[in-house]
Every structure is written in structure tokens, then in C-alpha cells.
């Protein structure tokens, strides 16, 4: 009886590993997708920093420069999203 129970446990472990392997195959992304994700993440970080700079800017010229940079970053993000679909 103990052997039967033990083999069931082994079967369960094997099936769990197979299911995990199938799930990991679905989650794998291509190097190109990984590169696009990294680029998007970088742009979002720069956008956050630029927004912070705009909010704390005291010099009007600097603020305008940061607003232009923000518009450029938004355009780049839009291009990434357009290419993604």
C-alpha cells in the first residue's frame, strides 16, 4: 500500500513538472520583444524624470526645454505602441 501511494506522489510530481514546462514555453519571449520591452521601460523612466523636472522647474526656459523633451518621449512611446500592434 505504501508503494502505491509513493508512486502516485511521483506521478503527481512528474505531471506538475510537465505542466510547469508548458507554461514556461508560453511565457518565453523573443529577443526582439525583450529589446522592445527594455526600450519602453527606459522611455517611461525618462518620461517620469522629465515630468518631475517640469514640476520642480523655476526657470521658464528650462521648463520649455523639458516640455519639448516630454513631447519627444511621448512620440517615441507612441511609435513603439504603433509598431507593437
PDB file of N, CA, C and O in Angstrom:
ATOM      1  N   UNK A   1       0.820  -1.192   0.000  1.00  0.00           N
ATOM      2  CA  UNK A   1       0.000   0.000   0.000  1.00  0.00           C
ATOM      3  C   UNK A   1       0.870   1.265   0.000  1.00  0.00           C
ATOM      4  O   UNK A   1       0.560   2.236  -0.690  1.00  0.00           O
ATOM      5  N   UNK A   2       1.928   1.246   0.756  1.00  0.00           N
ATOM      6  CA  UNK A   2       2.808   2.405   0.817  1.00  0.00           C
ATOM      7  C   UNK A   2       3.455   2.668  -0.535  1.00  0.00           C
ATOM      8  O   UNK A   2       3.643   3.824  -0.915  1.00  0.00           O
ATOM      9  N   UNK A   3       3.801   1.606  -1.270  1.00  0.00           N
ATOM     10  CA  UNK A   3       4.426   1.792  -2.586  1.00  0.00           C
ATOM     11  C   UNK A   3       3.450   2.436  -3.559  1.00  0.00           C
ATOM     12  O   UNK A   3       3.843   3.299  -4.344  1.00  0.00           O
ATOM     13  N   UNK A   4       2.218   2.043  -3.523  1.00  0.00           N
ATOM     14  CA  UNK A   4       1.213   2.628  -4.406  1.00  0.00           C
ATOM     15  C   UNK A   4       1.053   4.112  -4.150  1.00  0.00           C
ATOM     16  O   UNK A   4       0.959   4.904  -5.088  1.00  0.00           O
ATOM     17  N   UNK A   5       1.022   4.483  -2.905  1.00  0.00           N
ATOM     18  CA  UNK A   5       0.887   5.894  -2.533  1.00  0.00           C
ATOM     19  C   UNK A   5       2.116   6.668  -2.997  1.00  0.00           C
ATOM     20  O   UNK A   5       2.008   7.796  -3.480  1.00  0.00           O
ATOM     21  N   UNK A   6       3.288   6.047  -2.844  1.00  0.00           N
ATOM     22  CA  UNK A   6       4.538   6.685  -3.239  1.00  0.00           C
ATOM     23  C   UNK A   6       4.577   6.919  -4.749  1.00  0.00           C
ATOM     24  O   UNK A   6       5.013   7.980  -5.195  1.00  0.00           O
ATOM     25  N   UNK A   7       4.132   5.955  -5.528  1.00  0.00           N
ATOM     26  CA  UNK A   7       4.159   6.113  -6.984  1.00  0.00           C
ATOM     27  C   UNK A   7       3.167   7.193  -7.434  1.00  0.00           C
ATOM     28  O   UNK A   7       3.409   7.887  -8.421  1.00  0.00           O
ATOM     29  N   UNK A   8       2.066   7.329  -6.716  1.00  0.00           N
ATOM     30  CA  UNK A   8       1.109   8.403  -7.038  1.00  0.00           C
ATOM     31  C   UNK A   8       1.778   9.758  -6.840  1.00  0.00           C
ATOM     32  O   UNK A   8       1.607  10.672  -7.647  1.00  0.00           O
ATOM     33  N   UNK A   9       2.530   9.874  -5.769  1.00  0.00           N
ATOM     34  CA  UNK A   9       3.222  11.130  -5.487  1.00  0.00           C
ATOM     35  C   UNK A   9       4.216  11.442  -6.605  1.00  0.00           C
ATOM     36  O   UNK A   9       4.324  12.590  -7.036  1.00  0.00           O
ATOM     37  N   UNK A  10       4.931  10.440  -7.068  1.00  0.00           N
ATOM     38  CA  UNK A  10       5.897  10.633  -8.142  1.00  0.00           C
ATOM     39  C   UNK A  10       5.168  11.038  -9.415  1.00  0.00           C
ATOM     40  O   UNK A  10       5.622  11.932 -10.129  1.00  0.00           O
ATOM     41  N   UNK A  11       4.049  10.393  -9.705  1.00  0.00           N
ATOM     42  CA  UNK A  11       3.259  10.764 -10.884  1.00  0.00           C
ATOM     43  C   UNK A  11       2.807  12.211 -10.808  1.00  0.00           C
ATOM     44  O   UNK A  11       2.859  12.942 -11.797  1.00  0.00           O
ATOM     45  N   UNK A  12       2.372  12.611  -9.645  1.00  0.00           N
ATOM     46  CA  UNK A  12       1.936  13.998  -9.455  1.00  0.00           C
ATOM     47  C   UNK A  12       3.084  14.970  -9.687  1.00  0.00           C
ATOM     48  O   UNK A  12       2.902  16.017 -10.308  1.00  0.00           O
ATOM     49  N   UNK A  13       4.261  14.623  -9.189  1.00  0.00           N
ATOM     50  CA  UNK A  13       5.419  15.489  -9.372  1.00  0.00           C
ATOM     51  C   UNK A  13       5.801  15.594 -10.845  1.00  0.00           C
ATOM     52  O   UNK A  13       6.134  16.674 -11.333  1.00  0.00           O
ATOM     53  N   UNK A  14       5.750  14.462 -11.551  1.00  0.00           N
ATOM     54  CA  UNK A  14       6.087  14.470 -12.973  1.00  0.00           C
ATOM     55  C   UNK A  14       5.089  15.308 -13.754  1.00  0.00           C
ATOM     56  O   UNK A  14       5.481  16.116 -14.597  1.00  0.00           O
ATOM     57  N   UNK A  15       3.811  15.126 -13.485  1.00  0.00           N
ATOM     58  CA  UNK A  15       2.801  15.899 -14.210  1.00  0.00           C
ATOM     59  C   UNK A  15       2.899  17.390 -13.871  1.00  0.00           C
ATOM     60  O   UNK A  15       2.654  18.237 -14.730  1.00  0.00           O
ATOM     61  N   UNK A  16       3.255  17.710 -12.635  1.00  0.00           N
ATOM     62  CA  UNK A  16       3.426  19.108 -12.251  1.00  0.00           C
ATOM     63  C   UNK A  16       4.596  19.733 -13.015  1.00  0.00           C
ATOM     64  O   UNK A  16       4.508  20.878 -13.459  1.00  0.00           O
ATOM     65  N   UNK A  17       5.686  18.983 -13.165  1.00  0.00           N
ATOM     66  CA  UNK A  17       6.846  19.496 -13.915  1.00  0.00           C
ATOM     67  C   UNK A  17       6.501  19.700 -15.383  1.00  0.00           C
ATOM     68  O   UNK A  17       6.904  20.692 -15.990  1.00  0.00           O
ATOM     69  N   UNK A  18       5.756  18.760 -15.949  1.00  0.00           N
ATOM     70  CA  UNK A  18       5.369  18.897 -17.353  1.00  0.00           C
ATOM     71  C   UNK A  18       4.482  20.116 -17.559  1.00  0.00           C
ATOM     72  O   UNK A  18       4.644  20.854 -18.531  1.00  0.00           O
ATOM     73  N   UNK A  19       3.543  20.323 -16.641  1.00  0.00           N
ATOM     74  CA  UNK A  19       2.663  21.490 -16.737  1.00  0.00           C
ATOM     75  C   UNK A  19       3.471  22.777 -16.595  1.00  0.00           C
ATOM     76  O   UNK A  19       3.217  23.758 -17.294  1.00  0.00           O
ATOM     77  N   UNK A  20       4.434  22.765 -15.697  1.00  0.00           N
ATOM     78  CA  UNK A  20       5.287  23.944 -15.496  1.00  0.00           C
ATOM     79  C   UNK A  20       6.121  24.221 -16.747  1.00  0.00           C
ATOM     80  O   UNK A  20       6.309  25.377 -17.124  1.00  0.00           O
ATOM     81  N   UNK A  21       6.617  23.174 -17.384  1.00  0.00           N
ATOM     82  CA  UNK A  21       7.411  23.338 -18.603  1.00  0.00           C
ATOM     83  C   UNK A  21       6.558  23.920 -19.723  1.00  0.00           C
ATOM     84  O   UNK A  21       7.032  24.764 -20.483  1.00  0.00           O
ATOM     85  N   UNK A  22       5.321  23.485 -19.834  1.00  0.00           N
ATOM     86  CA  UNK A  22       4.431  24.017 -20.860  1.00  0.00           C
ATOM     87  C   UNK A  22       4.123  25.483 -20.601  1.00  0.00           C
ATOM     88  O   UNK A  22       4.078  26.284 -21.535  1.00  0.00           O
ATOM     89  N   UNK A  23       3.913  25.839 -19.346  1.00  0.00           N
ATOM     90  CA  UNK A  23       3.642  27.238 -19.003  1.00  0.00           C
ATOM     91  C   UNK A  23       4.854  28.116 -19.286  1.00  0.00           C
ATOM     92  O   UNK A  23       4.703  29.242 -19.762  1.00  0.00           O
ATOM     93  N   UNK A  24       6.044  27.620 -19.002  1.00  0.00           N
ATOM     94  CA  UNK A  24       7.239  28.431 -19.232  1.00  0.00           C
ATOM     95  C   UNK A  24       7.471  28.632 -20.724  1.00  0.00           C
ATOM     96  O   UNK A  24       8.002  29.668 -21.123  1.00  0.00           O
ATOM     97  N   UNK A  25       7.085  27.663 -21.563  1.00  0.00           N
ATOM     98  CA  UNK A  25       7.209  27.832 -23.015  1.00  0.00           C
ATOM     99  C   UNK A  25       6.306  28.956 -23.489  1.00  0.00           C
ATOM    100  O   UNK A  25       6.679  29.719 -24.380  1.00  0.00           O
ATOM    101  N   UNK A  26       5.129  29.066 -22.907  1.00  0.00           N
ATOM    102  CA  UNK A  26       4.194  30.112 -23.295  1.00  0.00           C
ATOM    103  C   UNK A  26       4.709  31.487 -22.892  1.00  0.00           C
ATOM    104  O   UNK A  26       4.439  32.474 -23.577  1.00  0.00           O
ATOM    105  N   UNK A  27       5.438  31.562 -21.801  1.00  0.00           N
ATOM    106  CA  UNK A  27       5.908  32.846 -21.280  1.00  0.00           C
ATOM    107  C   UNK A  27       7.189  33.324 -21.951  1.00  0.00           C
ATOM    108  O   UNK A  27       7.574  34.480 -21.783  1.00  0.00           O
ATOM    109  N   UNK A  28       7.855  32.456 -22.708  1.00  0.00           N
ATOM    110  CA  UNK A  28       9.114  32.835 -23.350  1.00  0.00           C
ATOM    111  C   UNK A  28       8.843  33.909 -24.398  1.00  0.00           C
ATOM    112  O   UNK A  28       7.886  33.831 -25.168  1.00  0.00           O
ATOM    113  N   UNK A  29       9.707  34.900 -24.401  1.00  0.00           N
ATOM    114  CA  UNK A  29       9.571  35.984 -25.374  1.00  0.00           C
ATOM    115  C   UNK A  29      10.822  36.009 -26.251  1.00  0.00           C
ATOM    116  O   UNK A  29      11.887  35.533 -25.858  1.00  0.00           O
ATOM    117  N   UNK A  30      10.670  36.561 -27.415  1.00  0.00           N
ATOM    118  CA  UNK A  30      11.793  36.617 -28.346  1.00  0.00           C
ATOM    119  C   UNK A  30      12.764  37.726 -27.926  1.00  0.00           C
ATOM    120  O   UNK A  30      12.391  38.633 -27.182  1.00  0.00           O
ATOM    121  N   UNK A  31      13.990  37.650 -28.399  1.00  0.00           N
ATOM    122  CA  UNK A  31      14.952  38.722 -28.085  1.00  0.00           C
ATOM    123  C   UNK A  31      14.458  40.094 -28.559  1.00  0.00           C
ATOM    124  O   UNK A  31      14.712  41.108 -27.909  1.00  0.00           O
ATOM    125  N   UNK A  32      13.759  40.118 -29.684  1.00  0.00           N
ATOM    126  CA  UNK A  32      13.230  41.389 -30.187  1.00  0.00           C
ATOM    127  C   UNK A  32      12.172  41.947 -29.232  1.00  0.00           C
ATOM    128  O   UNK A  32      12.152  43.149 -28.967  1.00  0.00           O
ATOM    129  N   UNK A  33      11.294  41.086 -28.713  1.00  0.00           N
ATOM    130  CA  UNK A  33      10.277  41.533 -27.763  1.00  0.00           C
ATOM    131  C   UNK A  33      10.937  42.028 -26.478  1.00  0.00           C
ATOM    132  O   UNK A  33      10.506  43.021 -25.891  1.00  0.00           O
ATOM    133  N   UNK A  34      11.977  41.334 -26.050  1.00  0.00           N
ATOM    134  CA  UNK A  34      12.694  41.732 -24.836  1.00  0.00           C
ATOM    135  C   UNK A  34      13.339  43.107 -25.030  1.00  0.00           C
ATOM    136  O   UNK A  34      13.318  43.946 -24.129  1.00  0.00           O
ATOM    137  N   UNK A  35      13.908  43.324 -26.214  1.00  0.00           N
ATOM    138  CA  UNK A  35      14.534  44.614 -26.523  1.00  0.00           C
ATOM    139  C   UNK A  35      13.500  45.737 -26.525  1.00  0.00           C
ATOM    140  O   UNK A  35      13.751  46.817 -25.990  1.00  0.00           O
ATOM    141  N   UNK A  36      12.340  45.481 -27.127  1.00  0.00           N
ATOM    142  CA  UNK A  36      11.273  46.490 -27.146  1.00  0.00           C
ATOM    143  C   UNK A  36      10.771  46.799 -25.734  1.00  0.00           C
ATOM    144  O   UNK A  36      10.496  47.953 -25.403  1.00  0.00           O
ATOM    145  N   UNK A  37      10.657  45.759 -24.908  1.00  0.00           N
ATOM    146  CA  UNK A  37      10.232  45.977 -23.524  1.00  0.00           C
ATOM    147  C   UNK A  37      11.245  46.844 -22.780  1.00  0.00           C
ATOM    148  O   UNK A  37      10.870  47.756 -22.043  1.00  0.00           O
ATOM    149  N   UNK A  38      12.515  46.555 -22.976  1.00  0.00           N
ATOM    150  CA  UNK A  38      13.565  47.330 -22.308  1.00  0.00           C
ATOM    151  C   UNK A  38      13.542  48.784 -22.771  1.00  0.00           C
ATOM    152  O   UNK A  38      13.687  49.704 -21.966  1.00  0.00           O
ATOM    153  N   UNK A  39      13.358  48.979 -24.072  1.00  0.00           N
ATOM    154  CA  UNK A  39      13.313  50.343 -24.607  1.00  0.00           C
ATOM    155  C   UNK A  39      12.106  51.094 -24.047  1.00  0.00           C
ATOM    156  O   UNK A  39      12.221  52.258 -23.664  1.00  0.00           O
ATOM    157  N   UNK A  40      10.954  50.433 -23.999  1.00  0.00           N
ATOM    158  CA  UNK A  40       9.735  51.062 -23.472  1.00  0.00           C
ATOM    159  C   UNK A  40       9.913  51.418 -21.994  1.00  0.00           C
ATOM    160  O   UNK A  40       9.523  52.501 -21.559  1.00  0.00           O
ATOM    161  N   UNK A  41      10.499  50.508 -21.235  1.00  0.00           N
ATOM    162  CA  UNK A  41      10.736  50.765 -19.817  1.00  0.00           C
ATOM    163  C   UNK A  41      11.668  51.964 -19.634  1.00  0.00           C
ATOM    164  O   UNK A  41      11.431  52.814 -18.776  1.00  0.00           O
ATOM    165  N   UNK A  42      12.716  52.027 -20.435  1.00  0.00           N
ATOM    166  CA  UNK A  42      13.644  53.158 -20.364  1.00  0.00           C
ATOM    167  C   UNK A  42      12.965  54.472 -20.703  1.00  0.00           C
ATOM    168  O   UNK A  42      13.185  55.486 -20.040  1.00  0.00           O
ATOM    169  N   UNK A  43      12.138  54.448 -21.741  1.00  0.00           N
ATOM    170  CA  UNK A  43      11.417  55.674 -22.122  1.00  0.00           C
ATOM    171  C   UNK A  43      10.454  56.112 -21.025  1.00  0.00           C
ATOM    172  O   UNK A  43      10.324  57.305 -20.750  1.00  0.00           O
ATOM    173  N   UNK A  44       9.785  55.156 -20.403  1.00  0.00           N
ATOM    174  CA  UNK A  44       8.862  55.504 -19.319  1.00  0.00           C
ATOM    175  C   UNK A  44       9.600  56.090 -18.117  1.00  0.00           C
ATOM    176  O   UNK A  44       9.108  57.011 -17.465  1.00  0.00           O
ATOM    177  N   UNK A  45      10.777  55.553 -17.834  1.00  0.00           N
ATOM    178  CA  UNK A  45      11.576  56.103 -16.731  1.00  0.00           C
ATOM    179  C   UNK A  45      12.029  57.532 -17.048  1.00  0.00           C
ATOM    180  O   UNK A  45      11.977  58.411 -16.189  1.00  0.00           O
ATOM    181  N   UNK A  46      12.475  57.753 -18.292  1.00  0.00           N
ATOM    182  CA  UNK A  46      12.884  59.109 -18.690  1.00  0.00           C
ATOM    183  C   UNK A  46      11.691  60.063 -18.647  1.00  0.00           C
ATOM    184  O   UNK A  46      11.834  61.228 -18.279  1.00  0.00           O
ATOM    185  N   UNK A  47      10.521  59.563 -19.025  1.00  0.00           N
ATOM    186  CA  UNK A  47       9.315  60.391 -19.010  1.00  0.00           C
ATOM    187  C   UNK A  47       8.969  60.806 -17.582  1.00  0.00           C
ATOM    188  O   UNK A  47       8.610  61.956 -17.332  1.00  0.00           O
ATOM    189  N   UNK A  48       9.078  59.868 -16.659  1.00  0.00           N
ATOM    190  CA  UNK A  48       8.804  60.169 -15.249  1.00  0.00           C
ATOM    191  C   UNK A  48       9.783  61.213 -14.720  1.00  0.00           C
ATOM    192  O   UNK A  48       9.390  62.143 -14.017  1.00  0.00           O
ATOM    193  N   UNK A  49      11.061  61.052 -15.064  1.00  0.00           N
ATOM    194  CA  UNK A  49      12.078  62.015 -14.611  1.00  0.00           C
ATOM    195  C   UNK A  49      11.821  63.390 -15.218  1.00  0.00           C
ATOM    196  O   UNK A  49      11.977  64.406 -14.540  1.00  0.00           O
ATOM    197  N   UNK A  50      11.430  63.429 -16.480  1.00  0.00           N
ATOM    198  CA  UNK A  50      11.159  64.695 -17.163  1.00  0.00           C
ATOM    199  C   UNK A  50       9.952  65.392 -16.544  1.00  0.00           C
ATOM    200  O   UNK A  50       9.969  66.609 -16.354  1.00  0.00           O
ATOM    201  N   UNK A  51       8.908  64.631 -16.231  1.00  0.00           N
ATOM    202  CA  UNK A  51       7.735  65.224 -15.563  1.00  0.00           C
ATOM    203  C   UNK A  51       8.115  65.828 -14.215  1.00  0.00           C
ATOM    204  O   UNK A  51       7.650  66.906 -13.847  1.00  0.00           O
ATOM    205  N   UNK A  52       8.955  65.122 -13.499  1.00  0.00           N
ATOM    206  CA  UNK A  52       9.416  65.625 -12.210  1.00  0.00           C
ATOM    207  C   UNK A  52      10.212  66.917 -12.383  1.00  0.00           C
ATOM    208  O   UNK A  52      10.064  67.852 -11.596  1.00  0.00           O
ATOM    209  N   UNK A  53      11.048  66.967 -13.407  1.00  0.00           N
ATOM    210  CA  UNK A  53      11.837  68.171 -13.682  1.00  0.00           C
ATOM    211  C   UNK A  53      10.934  69.341 -14.052  1.00  0.00           C
ATOM    212  O   UNK A  53      11.190  70.477 -13.653  1.00  0.00           O
ATOM    213  N   UNK A  54       9.885  69.069 -14.810  1.00  0.00           N
ATOM    214  CA  UNK A  54       8.941  70.133 -15.199  1.00  0.00           C
ATOM    215  C   UNK A  54       8.247  70.696 -13.963  1.00  0.00           C
ATOM    216  O   UNK A  54       8.096  71.910 -13.825  1.00  0.00           O
ATOM    217  N   UNK A  55       7.833  69.818 -13.081  1.00  0.00           N
ATOM    218  CA  UNK A  55       7.108  70.251 -11.882  1.00  0.00           C
ATOM    219  C   UNK A  55       7.981  71.072 -10.939  1.00  0.00           C
ATOM    220  O   UNK A  55       7.490  71.966 -10.250  1.00  0.00           O
ATOM    221  N   UNK A  56       9.269  70.768 -10.913  1.00  0.00           N
ATOM    222  CA  UNK A  56      10.140  71.487  -9.982  1.00  0.00           C
ATOM    223  C   UNK A  56      10.918  72.627 -10.643  1.00  0.00           C
ATOM    224  O   UNK A  56      11.693  73.311  -9.974  1.00  0.00           O
ATOM    225  N   UNK A  57      10.722  72.836 -11.941  1.00  0.00           N
ATOM    226  CA  UNK A  57      11.487  73.862 -12.667  1.00  0.00           C
ATOM    227  C   UNK A  57      11.062  75.262 -12.237  1.00  0.00           C
ATOM    228  O   UNK A  57       9.877  75.551 -12.072  1.00  0.00           O
ATOM    229  N   UNK A  58      12.053  76.114 -12.063  1.00  0.00           N
ATOM    230  CA  UNK A  58      11.787  77.511 -11.721  1.00  0.00           C
ATOM    231  C   UNK A  58      12.101  78.427 -12.893  1.00  0.00           C
ATOM    232  O   UNK A  58      11.554  79.524 -13.005  1.00  0.00           O
ATOM    233  N   UNK A  59      12.983  77.966 -13.757  1.00  0.00           N
ATOM    234  CA  UNK A  59      13.388  78.740 -14.925  1.00  0.00           C
ATOM    235  C   UNK A  59      12.464  78.376 -16.094  1.00  0.00           C
ATOM    236  O   UNK A  59      12.329  77.203 -16.444  1.00  0.00           O
ATOM    237  N   UNK A  60      11.840  79.376 -16.684  1.00  0.00           N
ATOM    238  CA  UNK A  60      10.871  79.152 -17.762  1.00  0.00           C
ATOM    239  C   UNK A  60      11.520  78.500 -18.992  1.00  0.00           C
ATOM    240  O   UNK A  60      10.912  77.637 -19.625  1.00  0.00           O
ATOM    241  N   UNK A  61      12.736  78.903 -19.328  1.00  0.00           N
ATOM    242  CA  UNK A  61      13.431  78.326 -20.473  1.00  0.00           C
ATOM    243  C   UNK A  61      13.684  76.835 -20.252  1.00  0.00           C
ATOM    244  O   UNK A  61      13.488  76.026 -21.159  1.00  0.00           O
ATOM    245  N   UNK A  62      14.117  76.479 -19.048  1.00  0.00           N
ATOM    246  CA  UNK A  62      14.361  75.081 -18.709  1.00  0.00           C
ATOM    247  C   UNK A  62      13.058  74.286 -18.764  1.00  0.00           C
ATOM    248  O   UNK A  62      13.032  73.156 -19.251  1.00  0.00           O
ATOM    249  N   UNK A  63      11.992  74.880 -18.266  1.00  0.00           N
ATOM    250  CA  UNK A  63      10.687  74.217 -18.276  1.00  0.00           C
ATOM    251  C   UNK A  63      10.249  73.922 -19.722  1.00  0.00           C
ATOM    252  O   UNK A  63       9.760  72.831 -20.014  1.00  0.00           O
ATOM    253  N   UNK A  64      10.427  74.892 -20.611  1.00  0.00           N
ATOM    254  CA  UNK A  64      10.059  74.683 -22.020  1.00  0.00           C
ATOM    255  C   UNK A  64      10.901  73.584 -22.652  1.00  0.00           C
ATOM    256  O   UNK A  64      10.401  72.770 -23.429  1.00  0.00           O
ATOM    257  N   UNK A  65      12.172  73.570 -22.313  1.00  0.00           N
ATOM    258  CA  UNK A  65      13.063  72.531 -22.829  1.00  0.00           C
ATOM    259  C   UNK A  65      12.588  71.150 -22.364  1.00  0.00           C
ATOM    260  O   UNK A  65      12.569  70.197 -23.144  1.00  0.00           O
ATOM    261  N   UNK A  66      12.213  71.055 -21.110  1.00  0.00           N
ATOM    262  CA  UNK A  66      11.732  69.777 -20.574  1.00  0.00           C
ATOM    263  C   UNK A  66      10.388  69.382 -21.189  1.00  0.00           C
ATOM    264  O   UNK A  66      10.127  68.197 -21.401  1.00  0.00           O
ATOM    265  N   UNK A  67       9.537  70.365 -21.475  1.00  0.00           N
ATOM    266  CA  UNK A  67       8.261  70.070 -22.121  1.00  0.00           C
ATOM    267  C   UNK A  67       8.478  69.544 -23.537  1.00  0.00           C
ATOM    268  O   UNK A  67       7.753  68.660 -23.993  1.00  0.00           O
ATOM    269  N   UNK A  68       9.481  70.091 -24.234  1.00  0.00           N
ATOM    270  CA  UNK A  68       9.815  69.586 -25.567  1.00  0.00           C
ATOM    271  C   UNK A  68      10.349  68.154 -25.470  1.00  0.00           C
ATOM    272  O   UNK A  68      10.020  67.296 -26.290  1.00  0.00           O
ATOM    273  N   UNK A  69      11.166  67.920 -24.467  1.00  0.00           N
ATOM    274  CA  UNK A  69      11.696  66.569 -24.262  1.00  0.00           C
ATOM    275  C   UNK A  69      10.560  65.591 -23.960  1.00  0.00           C
ATOM    276  O   UNK A  69      10.568  64.455 -24.432  1.00  0.00           O
ATOM    277  N   UNK A  70       9.585  66.042 -23.171  1.00  0.00           N
ATOM    278  CA  UNK A  70       8.432  65.203 -22.845  1.00  0.00           C
ATOM    279  C   UNK A  70       7.627  64.881 -24.106  1.00  0.00           C
ATOM    280  O   UNK A  70       7.185  63.747 -24.287  1.00  0.00           O
ATOM    281  N   UNK A  71       7.437  65.862 -24.966  1.00  0.00           N
ATOM    282  CA  UNK A  71       6.710  65.636 -26.219  1.00  0.00           C
ATOM    283  C   UNK A  71       7.465  64.633 -27.096  1.00  0.00           C
ATOM    284  O   UNK A  71       6.853  63.777 -27.734  1.00  0.00           O
ATOM    285  N   UNK A  72       8.779  64.742 -27.122  1.00  0.00           N
ATOM    286  CA  UNK A  72       9.595  63.810 -27.901  1.00  0.00           C
ATOM    287  C   UNK A  72       9.477  62.390 -27.339  1.00  0.00           C
ATOM    288  O   UNK A  72       9.326  61.432 -28.097  1.00  0.00           O
ATOM    289  N   UNK A  73       9.544  62.257 -26.030  1.00  0.00           N
ATOM    290  CA  UNK A  73       9.413  60.936 -25.394  1.00  0.00           C
ATOM    291  C   UNK A  73       8.034  60.335 -25.667  1.00  0.00           C
ATOM    292  O   UNK A  73       7.913  59.141 -25.942  1.00  0.00           O
ATOM    293  N   UNK A  74       6.998  61.171 -25.589  1.00  0.00           N
ATOM    294  CA  UNK A  74       5.647  60.686 -25.882  1.00  0.00           C
ATOM    295  C   UNK A  74       5.536  60.199 -27.321  1.00  0.00           C
ATOM    296  O   UNK A  74       4.868  59.201 -27.592  1.00  0.00           O
ATOM    297  N   UNK A  75       6.195  60.908 -28.250  1.00  0.00           N
ATOM    298  CA  UNK A  75       6.184  60.494 -29.658  1.00  0.00           C
ATOM    299  C   UNK A  75       6.897  59.154 -29.825  1.00  0.00           C
ATOM    300  O   UNK A  75       6.433  58.290 -30.569  1.00  0.00           O
ATOM    301  N   UNK A  76       8.007  58.985 -29.142  1.00  0.00           N
ATOM    302  CA  UNK A  76       8.728  57.716 -29.224  1.00  0.00           C
ATOM    303  C   UNK A  76       7.892  56.569 -28.652  1.00  0.00           C
ATOM    304  O   UNK A  76       7.853  55.478 -29.221  1.00  0.00           O
ATOM    305  N   UNK A  77       7.228  56.823 -27.527  1.00  0.00           N
ATOM    306  CA  UNK A  77       6.360  55.794 -26.937  1.00  0.00           C
ATOM    307  C   UNK A  77       5.212  55.447 -27.876  1.00  0.00           C
ATOM    308  O   UNK A  77       4.844  54.280 -28.005  1.00  0.00           O
ATOM    309  N   UNK A  78       4.648  56.453 -28.529  1.00  0.00           N
ATOM    310  CA  UNK A  78       3.563  56.204 -29.470  1.00  0.00           C
ATOM    311  C   UNK A  78       4.046  55.358 -30.638  1.00  0.00           C
ATOM    312  O   UNK A  78       3.333  54.464 -31.092  1.00  0.00           O
ATOM    313  N   UNK A  79       5.248  55.631 -31.127  1.00  0.00           N
ATOM    314  CA  UNK A  79       5.822  54.828 -32.215  1.00  0.00           C
ATOM    315  C   UNK A  79       6.020  53.380 -31.788  1.00  0.00           C
ATOM    316  O   UNK A  79       5.755  52.455 -32.557  1.00  0.00           O
ATOM    317  N   UNK A  80       6.486  53.191 -30.565  1.00  0.00           N
ATOM    318  CA  UNK A  80       6.666  51.824 -30.059  1.00  0.00           C
ATOM    319  C   UNK A  80       5.332  51.097 -29.992  1.00  0.00           C
ATOM    320  O   UNK A  80       5.235  49.933 -30.379  1.00  0.00           O
ATOM    321  N   UNK A  81       4.309  51.776 -29.504  1.00  0.00           N
ATOM    322  CA  UNK A  81       2.986  51.170 -29.387  1.00  0.00           C
ATOM    323  C   UNK A  81       2.412  50.863 -30.755  1.00  0.00           C
ATOM    324  O   UNK A  81       1.747  49.843 -30.937  1.00  0.00           O
ATOM    325  N   UNK A  82       2.660  51.733 -31.714  1.00  0.00           N
ATOM    326  CA  UNK A  82       2.153  51.528 -33.077  1.00  0.00           C
ATOM    327  C   UNK A  82       2.827  50.299 -33.689  1.00  0.00           C
ATOM    328  O   UNK A  82       2.169  49.498 -34.354  1.00  0.00           O
ATOM    329  N   UNK A  83       4.107  50.150 -33.473  1.00  0.00           N
ATOM    330  CA  UNK A  83       4.837  49.011 -34.009  1.00  0.00           C
ATOM    331  C   UNK A  83       4.513  47.710 -33.292  1.00  0.00           C
ATOM    332  O   UNK A  83       4.731  46.625 -33.831  1.00  0.00           O
ATOM    333  N   UNK A  84       4.005  47.819 -32.107  1.00  0.00           N
ATOM    334  CA  UNK A  84       3.690  46.649 -31.282  1.00  0.00           C
ATOM    335  C   UNK A  84       2.436  45.936 -31.768  1.00  0.00           C
ATOM    336  O   UNK A  84       2.338  44.712 -31.674  1.00  0.00           O
ATOM    337  N   UNK A  85       1.490  46.689 -32.281  1.00  0.00           N
ATOM    338  CA  UNK A  85       0.222  46.098 -32.687  1.00  0.00           C
ATOM    339  C   UNK A  85       0.230  45.587 -34.088  1.00  0.00           C
ATOM    340  O   UNK A  85      -0.778  45.062 -34.560  1.00  0.00           O
TER     341      UNK A  85
END
